[in-house]
């Protein structure tokens, strides 16, 4: 058993086609926009409330080779680790300049699998993402 482990598995629908990029060293990588859904039943209103969470997935090497062919609406499973990056940005308001630190989160993919889309009615949380939901 590992003392520390950074492992995440996500299943969801892609919000847009896979984007291919190259580093300065001409190594290719792919960025995916993955939507996952969760929901709960509001006890006061007696209705289901859904929440869509968007994840930035970055794949290098063999996972990138597979992921580059994925299209918007594909149902995929991604395994990898969570990474965060801090960066500073200067915000100007009138004559005042303020440096603000932002934090981005992404998942570095170890594996990317295209799954068969669930049959309609099979899982209520697995409804396809609509155009309005896309990031």
URQUIFEN-V649591 format. One record per backbone hydrogen bond with DSSP energy under -1.0 kcal/mol. NH is the residue of the N-H (numbers start at 1). CO is the residue of the C=O. Records with the same first field share a line. If there is no record, write none. Layout:
NH: CO + CO
This chain:
8: 80
10: 78
12: 76
13: 35
14: 74
15: 33
18: 70
19: 31
21: 29
23: 27
26: 23
29: 21
30: 59
31: 19
32: 57
34: 55
35: 13
36: 53
38: 51
40: 49
42: 47
46: 42
49: 40
51: 38
53: 36
55: 34
57: 32
58: 107
59: 30
65: 61
66: 62
67: 63
68: 64
69: 66
70: 67
73: 14
74: 71
76: 12
77: 113
78: 10
79: 111
80: 8
81: 108
83: 106
85: 104
87: 102
89: 100
91: 98
93: 96
96: 93
98: 91
100: 89
102: 87
104: 85
106: 83
107: 56
108: 81
109: 58
110: 79
111: 79
113: 77
115: 75
122: 119
126: 123
